[in-house]
């Protein structure tokens, strides 16, 4: 197990370095210039060159990338001269648009995105798995048809449409919930839940529909396996056959999907956060795209990649727990 884990960790590091190199190179060849964005519209050529030198943009690409990657692990000084800025570990660059290190911006926004992603994940797993298993156990019956038609309809609805309908129905018409304003869990747990219910539902409806279809097909395939028939022939209770033997083995594809989805959402749900006005990483990313804030774009990209590869690593390690057949 230890050699396998070591190989996977090396693979994670290699993937992150490759993503950082590709993303850094793409930003380098883009027409937008971070120095021009920091200098402003009425900027002379001399002033622009001075800012480029201060930000280190006059250095070769390999040197800029080396400074960037070194700063992630050790911290670095951004810029040079009397206006040099100290960027502590882990340094993902400095946002001149926000006058803050990128890491500080991400840390401020990450609790919002994590709250949104984790709460929505709990909902869509409960709804999606319950619907998928119920449909699989009643294959081709009325329950199966109703649940799958509902899943197809829910999956076809864009998240912005679902969000707008929830706001209109539950806030403006029914008045059941306040308009979402993020409240930290430690400050007001009830307010935290109340203000995030609608964003959770908006994401959960979409993802639950996809998970219902995936879990249904996985369960149907698993319940047709010979070892399931053997368990039934031994007289085991139906609940034991379904939960212990069928559900654990049938959830392996769902677990893979869950790792990808949760890892991506932890780095922000751009549309959902923008519609509900949540100050998360996704909204920060959208603002950085609008202003061409390349350090923030690069930082969010690396954060998303880190979450996804780490989630995939965790999923691979959990396979042996969910499905004992993987151990052999």
Secondary structure by P-SEA (a helix, b strand, c coil): caaaaaaaaaaaaaaaaaaaaaaaaaaaaccccaaaaaacccccaaaaaaaaaaacccccaaaaaaaaaaaacbbbbccccccbbbbccccccccccccccaaaaaaaaaaaaaaaaaaaaaaaaaaaaaaaaaaaaacccaaaaaaaaaaaaaaaccaaaaaaaaaaacccccccccccccccccccaaaaaaaaaaaaaaaaaaaaaaaaaaaaaaaaaaaacaaaaaaaaacccaaaaaccccccccaaaaaaaaaaaaaaaaacaaaaaaaaccccaaaaaaaaaaacaaaaaaaaaaaaaaaaaaaaaaaaaacccccccccc
